Amino acid sequence: MSAPERAIGIGLLYLLTIGTGIWLSNSGRPLSTLFIMVHKLIALATVVLTSMLFWRLLKYVHTGTVLVGLIVASAVLAIALFATGALLSTGKPMKSLLLTIHQLAPVLLGLSMGATVYLLIR
Ligand code: HEM
């Protein structure tokens, strides 16, 4: 499979992660452990496949400051999503702040991952 095909597959998986997140949020309270697990595993698969793609492509390009900055930003945003996701799963206090971060980070992560892939395969 070529790099652009892999990037499209990962993009679709990322949309599925967001879709299962919205579905989970609207599925009623208390949140189903099974639904959380499904959302978490799809998110994990997306992050692992993205890291593998970045790693492969990084061998062929010169890593400038912008590219490194985008990769670091993507990593920080992914960590923020996993941390807030884990806390939201337990129903801990400060839910609204955690949820705001968990809703905003996917938009920023999509932009930073998209820009990274563009710089890697253009
Ligand atoms: C790339 C990673 C992830 C993305 C893009 C993502 C995205 C989303 C989105 C868009 C929502 C819907 C928010 C809303 O509109 O109400 C959501 C909800 C949720 N996600 Fe994630 N998520 C990710 C990772 C995770 C992980 C790793 C976990 C668990 C460890 C998790 C747990 C949750 C929970 C519990 C909710 C429901 C929050 C609530 O309504 O109380 N997420 N996610």
Boltz pocket constraint, residues with backbone or C-beta under 6 A from the ligand:
constraints:
  - pocket:
      binder: B
      contacts: [[A, 14], [A, 17], [A, 18], [A, 19], [A, 20], [A, 21], [A, 22], [A, 23], [A, 24], [A, 25], [A, 26], [A, 31], [A, 36], [A, 39], [A, 40], [A, 43], [A, 44], [A, 46], [A, 47], [A, 78], [A, 81], [A, 82], [A, 84], [A, 85], [A, 86], [A, 88], [A, 89], [A, 99], [A, 102], [A, 103], [A, 106]]
      max_distance: 6.0
